[in-house]
Every structure is written in C-alpha cells, then in structure tokens.
Amino acid sequence: MNMSSKNSKSLHEIVAENIIKKLEQGTAPWQKPWNDNGPAFEFPYNATTGKRYKGINIFSLAMADRDDPRWMTFKQASEKGWQVRKGEKASLIQYVKLHQLVPKKDEQGKPILDEKGKPVKVQVRLDRPIITTAWVFNAEQINGIEPLVKPDVKQFQWSPIERAENLIQASGATITHRAGDKAFYSPLRDSITMPFREQFDAPDKYYATVLHELGHWTGHENRLDRRLINRYGTEGYAREELRAEIASMLIGQELHIGHDPGQHVAYVDSWIQILRDTPFEIHAAAADAEKILNYILAFEQKREIKAAADVAVEEHTVTQPQKAKEAALSMGDEIAYNNTVYRVQGHLKRGRMRVEDVTTGNVFSLSKTDRLYNSLLQAKQHPEAVKVGADLHRPVHAEKEAVAAYGIRR
C-alpha cells in the first residue's frame, strides 16, 4: 500500500494537474457524453456508509479510473472483514471534521476507564471545523467484498423526464422558448431562453440543456449570488461555465438524463489555462457545482413538503405554530447545511446579514427573502432533520452533512 503523507502538493494541485491532462485528451468526467447503457461517469460513494463523495473528492477518485464506484478506508474494509490486497495504492480525499474523540474524565479530572482498563472516549464538537485528509481504496482493490449490484432505473418512483419537468416547474424560473439554436440565461432579465422542444432530437437532451441553464440561474444575487455579469470570452465567463458544466454532470446523473458536453468544447482551452494559473479553481468550481446541485434538488424536497402540507390541511391534522413565524437567524448562529457550515457574523443595512462559510472563510451577504435564509432557518430549528444532496429523501443528522463538499461560495 502507498499512503505516504509526504507529498509536497496539495490535493487541489494534484487534481488540477490530472484534470488538465484529461481536458487535453477530451476525457474529463464532465466531457464524457451520456449513453443509453448508463451514465458515462458514476458518483463515487463510501461502501460502508452509502454516502457519495462530493466536491473535489469526486475528481480525486475519478483519476483512479475505476469501474466500481465504491470506496472505503483501510479500517472500514477491515471492520467488514474485507482485505485490501497487498501493494494496492490508496487515493486521497478531504473531509470536514466537526468533532473529535477525547478521553472522558470524572469530577476529579481523572480519565474514566472501561472494563478492559482502556480510557473511555466521548465525542466533542470542535470550536472550528477542520479540513483533514484520508486515504481510501476502491472495491476493485479489496478481497471479500460482494459484487456491485446497480439499481434499475426503471424501478424508480418517477421517470427521469417527469422528475426533471417537476424540478423545473417547482423552481419558478422564467423560461422563454423561441426559434433558433441558442440556449442561455440572462442575468439582467433573470430569465432563461431555450429553443423549442421539437428542435431537440430527444427529450433528455432538452431537459439536460434546461437544467444546465438553470445552473446559471442559481447564481443570481437573490439565490447563490455568484458573479454572473461577465462578457463572453473572458476568464470570468469561463469560470462560471466550468461550474455549470460540472453541475450539469452531477444533475444529469442524479436525474438519469445525462448531459451533452459537446456544446461547451469552446471553453476547454480557457479551463486548462485557468487551472494552470490557479489550481485551487477546480476545488472551488467543484464546491460551487455541489451547491448548484443541492439548490436545484431542494425544489424537489420543497415540492414534496408542499404536497404533504396540502394533504395535512385537507385532513385538518396539522397546524402551524405561531412561534415559527417569529423565528429568525441571529448573530453568532452556526448552522450545518448542504455540506457547509455557515456562521452569522452580524447584521447589515436593509435587513441583510453578513454570513461566513466557515469551512472556507468566504463571507457574503444574505437577505431574509433569499431561499438560503429560509433553508438555514429550518436547519437551525430542526438540525436533526437537515437533508442534503442525494440524501434529500431521508433525514440525516446535520453534523454529518458538512463533509466533502467545501470551497469558495458558489
């Protein structure tokens, strides 16, 4: 096994170098077209927890060119009775550490021992999250693990096209159709322009294109607030396209409709130059793409909540507490939500507040009318039921969310 921690290069530098090589060869994960046999690139996930890796970790693991999407640490494999084959090379990932184990002590400050005489340890929350690293192995490198069984898309509750349509409708985005071959989002008009549906040779290509533009739409100042006013051909324009393209790959696989990378080959040279000049950009872009994915998938959750609320009202079984209407974010609040930890630093003019992305130190302003504000408020009130990314359909503890997808604000 090769798990040396003496590599002088950081993870984003290693990944950036490898992505540049892939871009030059036309084989970066988001450059691979969709086919009827399944996604061109499959999300890597942890074989023991079932949770997928996020952000830059996706691309770090993609560099190993493995067909099996399952990964785990040496310890996780051993605990399952599986064995990492001798001589196998591990892959590096990063994650956010929110807690640490410390010895439990009695009232006199002495360590408490268990029946075997070993110190009892308890989990305590860190004052500030720590970005740390781990080494993982692919299932193909491990003996004893069961063969991979992939889910049948036909067994899903919603058809991919129906799910995509529901998401777009739930977003409330303004979409205009007109003759031509251009699809684009206008930040000034806050609207998406699309060719007519019949101009696409397959429904999934139409929806993949809409969702790509919806990715740009999330960058509006009232949403994820990315800098969108960039002229075509500029570095800023290419940076935004990189985020939308990676997000398209994530969304396309999540919804099983794929994406069409052929429309964005014009940006490859710019992406290569950006990654050479600023290797951290792949980290930032991957983190932003995760936020785009989570923001768009949240409309699906909101739609389900609304449907459940409508049923509850009809059955006269649920009432809304008055106290919920009075709740608000306050200075000093620290909230884990959507793979990120947010801290409210203070209040600004016109009802806006200053919020810090704790995992990166990035600071931005947030209004009470922003969807992120309401999401953070819900996470504050119900931390035990925060949902994230591909786990939107089941509740998980908020403190387990802030892992793997981190970087500058999307």
N, C-alpha and C positions, 0 to 999 in steps of 0.2 A: 504494500500500500504506500502511496505517496501523498502524505498530508502535511508537507512542510509549510510552516507559517512564516518562513524567512523570505518569501517572495517580496521583492522590493516594490512591486507595482500593486496599486490598489485594485479592487475588484472592477470598478468602472473603467480603469485604464485597460485592464486585460480584456474586458468585454468589448470596449470600443475598438481595440485593435482587431479583434476577431470579427466584429460586425463589419468593419471596413473591408476586410478580405471577402466576407460573404456578399457585401454590396457589389464589389468589383466583379464577382462571379455570377451575380444575379440570383443568389441563393439565400439571402437574409430571410428569416422566418416570415416576415410580412410581405416578401416578394413572391412567395410561392402561391400559385393560383389554386382555387378550390376545385375539387373534382367530385364526381358522384359517389366515389368509393369512401369518401370521408374527408375530414379536414387535412390540409397539407401540413399543418403543424398542430400538435396536440398539447394542451396545457400540461406542464409537469406538475405532479402533486405528490404529497407525502403518503407513502404506502400504509403507514400505521395510523395517521390521524385522518386521512381522507381529504385534507385541505390542500388546495393548489398553491403553488409558489407564485409570487406576484412580483411586479416591477422588474428591476434589473435581474432578479433571480431567474426569471423566465429565459432570458438570453444567455445567462451564465450556463444554465443547464442545457440550453439548446446547442451550445458549442460542442457538447459531447456526442452529438449526432446519434442518439439512442432512439430505437423504435418504441420502447416501453416508456410510458410517461411516469412510472412510479419511482420515487426516490426515498432514501431514508439515511439516517446516520448509522455509524457502525454499532452504536449502543442500541438503537431501535431494532436493528436487524438481530442482534444477539438476544434481546429480550423476547423476540418472537421465535427464537430457536433457529433462525436462519444464519447462514455463514457467508461472509464476504470472501470471495476467492482470493487466494494469495497472489500478491503482485498487482491487484487492481488499483487503478488511480482514482482518487476521490475528486469531486467537483466542489468548488467553493460557492457558498451562498452567504447572504447577510440577513439579519433579522433584528427587530427592535425588542430589546429586553426591558420589560416593565417591572419585573420582580426578581428577587434573589433569595436563595435559601440561607438562613443564618441560624446558629445554634440557639435553641430555646433555653432560657435561663429562669431560675426560681427567684423568689423575692430577695434572696441574698446575692443575686447576681451570678450564681454558680450554674454551670451547664446541667441540664436535665438529661439523664441517660435512659435508654430503653432497656428491655430485659436482657439484651446482649451486651450491655455496657457501652453502647455507642451513643454519641450525642444525638438528641432529638432535634431535628431542624424544622423551622417554620418558614413560610413564605412571607416576605415583607415587600411592600411597594417601594420602588426606588424614588428618590426625590426628582430625578430627571431620567427619562428613558435613555438607554444606552444602545448604540448601534454596534452589534458584535457579529462575529462570523461563525460559520460551522461548515463541516465537510460532509458531503452526502454521497451515497453510492446509488447507482441505478439498479433496478431489479435484474437487469441482464448480467450484472456483476455478482449476483448473490445466488448461492445454492439453497434449495429448500423452499423458496417462495413459490406460491401457487401461480399457474399460468394466468395471464391477464384476460379478463372477460370484459369486453367492451359493451356498453349499453346499446340497445337497439333504438335508434331514433324514432322508429315507427311507434314505439310504446310510450312516448312522451305524451303528457296530457294535452298539450297544444301542438298543432302543426307549426313548423318553423315560420312559415309565411304568416299565419294567423297571429303568432306571437309577435312578430315584427310589426305588423299592422297595429296591433293593440298598443305596443310601446309608442309608436309614432303618434297615434291618436291621443294617448294619455299625456304626452309631452306638451301638447298645446302649441307646438311650433307652427308658425305661419309658413305654409308651403304652396308655392305657385308653380303651375305647370305651363310650359309654352313650347312651341316647336323649336327645334334646334338640337345641338349635341352638347350643350353646356349644363353642368350641374354645379352650383356654387351657393355659398352662404354670404349674405351681405350684412356686415356688422352695423352699417349705418341704418339700414332698414330693418335689421333684426329679422330677416326672412330668408327662406331657402327657395331657390329657383331650380326646378327639375324639368328635364324633357318629359314628354308624355309617356305613360306606362307602356303603350304599344310600341314605342321605339326601342324597347329592350327585348332581347330575344328569349329572356327567361325571367320569371317573377323574382327569383332570388337575387338576380343582378340589379333589378330595380331597387329592391329593399336594401341591399348592401350599399348602393350608392346613396340612398336617402340617409341611412344611418351614418355613413361617412360624413355627410354634410351636417347631420345632427351633432356629430362630434365637434365640429367647428362651432356650432350653435351654442354648445355648453360654455364656450369661452367668453360669452357676453358678460359685461360688468355686473349684471344682476344675477349671474349664475356662478361660474367658477372663476370669472374675472381674469382671463389671460389677455395678453396684448395681441389684438387681432388686426389693428389698423396698420398693415404692412403692404407695401407695394409688391406686385408680382416680380419675382426675380431677386428679391432682397433676401438676406440671411434670415431676417425675422419671419418672412413668409415661409421659407423652407423649414424653419424650426416648428412652426405651427403645423405644417403639413406632415412632419415626422410624427408629431403627437397624434394627429388624426389618423394617420396610416397605421400606426401601432394599435390605436384604439379600434380601428376597423377590423384588424385581425382578431382582437380579443372579442369584440361584439359578434363578429361573423361566426366565430367558433361557438360562443355561448348560445347563440340562437340557431346554429347549424344551417346558416345560409351562406357562409363563406364571404369572401371579398374579392374584388377584382384589382390586383396590383398594377395592371397594365396601364391604367390611366395616370399613374403617378411616377413613371420612369424618368420624367423630366427633372425630378428633384434629386436623383441619385448622386450626381456629382456634387451638388451642394451639401447633401448629407455627409458624404465622405469628407469634404473639406471641413465641415463643422466639427465632426468627430475627431479629426486630426488636430484641429486647433483647440478644441475644448472637449476632451474625453468624457468629462462629467455629464455632458449633454445627453448621453444615452441613459444615464441614471435618471436625470430629470425628465426626459421625454417618456421613459417607461412609467415613472411615477405619475406623471400627468395623464397618460393613457389609462392607467388604472382608475384614476379619479373620474375620467370621462365615462368609462365603463360603469362604474358604480353609480354615477349621477343618472345615467340613462336607465339602468336597471331599476333604480329607485322608483321610477314611474310605474313599473310593473307592480312593485310592492304597494305603492300608493293606490293603484287601481284595485288591488285585492282588498286592501283595508277599506276602501270606499264601498266596495261591493258587500263586504261583511257588515259595515256600518248600516248600509241601506236595509239589509235583512234584519239587523237588530232593531232598527227603528220600526219596521213593519211589525215586528213581534213584540214591541214595547218592552224590551228586556234590558236595554242599556240606556243610561243617562250620562250626560257629560258633566263631571264635577265643575263647579264654579271656580275652584282653585286652579284648575288647569289653565283657565283663561288669563289668570293673573301671573302665571309663571313667566320667568324671563331669565336670560343669561346675565351673570353678574361678574364683575371684575374679580379675577382670581380663579374662576372656574377652570378646571382642567378636565377635558372630556375626550375619551377614546371613541373614535367614529371613523368608519370607512378607511381602515388601515393607517390612520393618522391620529396623533394626539394633538388636540387643539387647546390653547390656553387663552382666556380672555384677559388682555392686558389693561384695557381701560376703555372709556367712552370718548367718542369724537363728536363733532357737530352734526346736527340734523339727524339724530337718532342712530348714527352709525357707531360701530365699536371697533377697536383695534384688537385683532386676533393673531396669535402666533401659532404656526405649525411647529410644535415642539421638537419633532423628530428632525427637522432641518434648520430651524431658526428663522424660516421665512415668515414675514409679517404682512398682513393685508387687512383691508377694512371690510366690515360686514354689516349689512343693514337688516333690520327686522323683517323686511319684505323679501329677503333672499331665501331661497329654498334651503340653503345650507344652514341658515339660522334656525329654521324650524326643525331640521334634522338633528342639529346639535342639542336643541332644547329637549327633543324627545329622548335623545341618548342620555342627557343629564337626568331626566325624570325617571327613565327606565333603563339603567345601564345593563341590567340582566337580560334585556331583550333586544339589544342592538343587533342589526343584521348587516352583512357586508358581502359585496361582490357576488360570487357564485353561490354564497350561502344565504341568499336573500329569502329562501323558502323555509329556513329553520332558524330558531333563535340560538344565539351563542353568547357567552359572557363577553362584555365589552372589552375587558382587559386582554382577551385572546385575539382581538381583532387587529390591534396595531402591530402587525408583523409583516415583514417582507416588502410592502409597497410604500416606499418613502422616497422623498426627493423634494425638489422645489415645488411651489404651488403650481398646479396645472393651469 
